[in-house]
Amino acid sequence: MDKNTIEQRIIELKMEYVRAQDDLEKHESVGADATSAEKRLVIIEAELEELRKLHL
């Protein structure tokens, strides 16, 4: 992956992370199962970590 591709993916993941956080908050506020949103956040965090390592 080149630097621009990595930077673009990081931006996309940050936006996706915000959406997943919103979903998690909505689920928690109504007492619904938030497991899938929590899992998605963990996956996004892991990918962001890997991309940041590549970006350095």
C-alpha positions in Angstrom: 0.0 0.0 0.0 1.3 3.4 -0.8 1.2 6.3 1.7 -1.9 8.0 0.1 -3.9 4.8 0.1 -3.0 4.2 3.7 -4.0 7.8 4.7 -7.3 7.5 2.8 -8.1 4.2 4.5 -7.3 5.7 7.9 -9.8 8.6 7.2 -12.5 6.1 6.1 -12.0 4.0 9.2 -12.2 7.1 11.5 -15.5 7.9 9.9 -16.7 4.3 10.3 -15.6 4.3 13.9 -17.7 7.4 14.7 -20.7 5.7 13.0 -20.1 2.5 15.0 -19.9 4.5 18.2 -23.2 6.2 17.5 -24.8 2.8 16.8 -23.3 1.5 20.1 -24.7 4.4 22.0 -28.2 4.0 20.4 -28.2 0.3 21.3 -27.2 0.9 24.9 -29.7 3.7 25.3 -32.6 1.5 24.5 -31.2 -1.6 26.3 -30.6 -3.5 23.0 -27.7 -5.9 22.5 -24.7 -3.9 21.5 -22.3 -6.8 21.0 -22.0 -6.4 17.2 -21.3 -2.7 17.5 -18.6 -3.4 20.1 -17.0 -6.1 18.0 -17.0 -3.7 15.0 -15.2 -1.1 17.1 -12.5 -3.6 18.1 -12.0 -4.6 14.5 -11.7 -1.0 13.4 -9.3 -0.2 16.2 -7.1 -3.1 15.2 -7.0 -2.1 11.5 -6.2 1.5 12.4 -3.3 0.3 14.6 -1.9 -1.8 11.7 -2.3 1.1 9.2 -0.6 3.5 11.5 2.3 1.1 11.8 2.6 1.0 8.0 2.2 4.8 7.7 5.3 5.4 9.9 
